[in-house]
Amino acid sequence: METLMNAPLDHEMEKASNSYLMSLLALLVGAPLPIINLIATLIFYLGNRRSTYFVRWHCTQALLSQLSVFFLNSYGFWWTVSILFTDVSISNDYIAYMITVGLFNLFEFISTLYTAIEVRKGVHVRWWVIGHLTDLICKPKA
Amino acid sequence: MKSNSLWAIIILGGFIGLFFWLRTIDWVGMFDIDKHTRDTEEKLGDLFWEHLGDEGEQITDSLTVAAMDTMVSRICSANAIPRDHIKVHVFRADVVNAFAMPGGHLVVNSALIEDCKNPEQLCGVLAHEIAHIELHHVMKKLVREVGMSVLVNMTTGGGDGGQVGEVVGALSSKAFDRDMEREADMKAIDLLVTAHIDPHPFADFLYLTGDGESEEAFEWLSTHPSSKERMEYVLEEIGKRQFEVKPVIAAATWEELKTNMQTEDTTNYQ
């Protein structure tokens, strides 16, 4: 966790915080469909590409955080579909996978909520690993 | 950078480690999922049977019931299959057909019994259908055809009569996949040999009825892989076995059973 050199303005903090809230809102609306969260954050990211560095950086981090769980959730989603609509049966592996993914989602949900609150206060919250990837993608404009 | 790589390894390792630890727990046994599956199958069987029972004319005279029971009991007792798992129903219908339904219901049309040249041929068909039941092919086929969600919906009162009719229709007229049919044929030979019933007539039945007969009339065959191909692999499998055979039912009983299949006034006797 660190603070940017230039303290963000109030509207920047609000926009940056909203990028995380967007994924939480999408989670509540389209919970069973993992792609919904990703699309919601992607739309928000695209809409803020020309915004200030602080906003762009957090939109990118929110997008990457969604992308990381997207693959895990998608696998679980299609596994569930195959159980419901084909002759694949419920196994110990399936239940173990769903619990693991569920716990990771819960962890991600809490982290996203915490980040949204902190970013609204102007705190520059960096996630492990994802924060570094965000640095590589999102550069300050010259 | 070093710290990020370390965190990436910790997170990935945490995910994989948690998954592998959780998969050692017997969740299926803990939640009794197999029992729920069996209950669903039983409920579906009752639902389908209720529908089919209303649709057709069942032959329930004492001789038919006793003869069918003798044959099925012989197969079941020799193969440690609880007799009450298999519920045989004979319907008067001029389409040569037999099919298995969920919950161990086995439906045989009178035309199929009429078409069999001897009781061993009929035992072959019965063994094949019992094999589908024992190998859980019926539920697998249903789930593939309509999906588990629809089936569960039906058992909880969500399905209408039309939907139930469609599913029963699919069960009686659509084939299992090639692998399942082959598996059921192989299992049928096992069941017959263990019960000391000659499996050769089963191969004959496949060949004779599949040769030059109308596919429409022989629905049981039209829903299965090529009769010639089946006969060949069934004979090949029988050739590998050593077995002794004993008569299934008395010749006079068999003739009487076949006559019953033609006689109208034997229906709904009991």
Interface residues (C-beta under 8 A of the other chain):
Chain A: L72 I83 L84 F85 T86 D87 S89 I90 S91 N92 D93 I95 A96 Y97 I99 T100 L103 F104 W128 V129 H132
Chain B: M1 N4 W7 A8 I11 F15 L18 F19 L22 R23 I25 D26 W27 V28 F31 I33 T37 M139 K140 K141 V143 R144 G147 M148 S149
